[in-house]
Amino acid sequence: MVRAIEWRDTPRPMIRLIDQTLLPLEERYLEVTRVDDLVAAIASLAVRGAPALGAAGALGVVLAMHQGAEEGWSDLKLQAEIERIRVARPTAVNLAWGVDRVRGAVGAGVAAVLGLARGLVAEDEAANRHLSRLGADWILARTGREQVRVVTHCNTGALATTAWGTAYGIIHELHDRGNLGLVYADETRPLLQGARLTSWELHKDGIPHVVEADGAAASTILRGLVDVAIIGADRITANGDTANKVGSVALALACARAGIPFVVAAPSSTVDMTTKTGDHIVIEERDGDEVVTLGGRRLAPEGVRGFNPAFDVTPHDLIAAIVTEKGIVEPATAPDPELLAAVAG
Ligand code: MRU
């Protein structure tokens, strides 16, 4: 299994990342030793996916402490650099969560912070593996099918996490149990996380799948070609509203019409009880050129601007189940302003 992000002490202290902007054509690793480079890697999506961003936040504090010691930063400068990491992308709550989980230990020294960050990484993998088992049980019981056909959006596998994956983890678990029919992986415009990354992982794991255009997904669902949609999450608010890669809400609407479950899978670190509803989630808007160009070539006429919200919000009443490692809640049938309290991190 690929490790999207990990800490290395040798030959010098660094965060080692697989550069996800180059996959699947090239498997190149970045050795990040400076805060500037980590912030750039987060902004360019070289490292991406909510749980992986949580690890980037926590390990980023360690990185900043090393750079600060080398360059003689004041405490104020160190805190400002840590803050730059914390806000490098706004929507996935895990990034700020990862920073906040370890930041309080800065006074105790770099070894203490690294210990906490490594603990967070280990917890993420354990959470993903556990929620995958819970999610697979729930889906098999709900659909009553021996061979479950799945549609998924964006990338939620090992690349998007510290290991194993969330929605992808459930798919993997179904496959390992012999209960997976076929996966429809949405290509996920404009940066193609589905076509490039999910397909790369599914292919490596030997999981049967096809890649479909995002525009095909609703019809795939309405034609009865899938039994369940399983997606990840960047932020789940107290009432169950969920931000995920743009295009997710279209799947949820189609699932509601078709009467099949729309399932969100995420570690409890993605649950944000301080944000009451999806209306309050900050949706990252990325450079419009990502939409009006493809592989560096312009698609739309010169001068036309792209509109590029990177995420959307699925209202809780469209979500059959939110699966975390702490348990499952069912927002569509159990509306509650504090629904997620029992499974929050
Ligand atoms: O912009 P990205 O690629 O970081 O968006 C990622 C997603 O939307 C994922 O579905 C989400 O972070 C969950 S990853 C387990």
Boltz pocket constraint, residues with backbone or C-beta under 6 A from the ligand:
constraints:
  - pocket:
      binder: B
      contacts: [[A, 45], [A, 47], [A, 48], [A, 49], [A, 50], [A, 51], [A, 92], [A, 153], [A, 154], [A, 155], [A, 156], [A, 157], [A, 160], [A, 161], [A, 165], [A, 166], [A, 167], [A, 193], [A, 231], [A, 232], [A, 233], [A, 234], [A, 244], [A, 245], [A, 246], [A, 265], [A, 310]]
      max_distance: 6.0
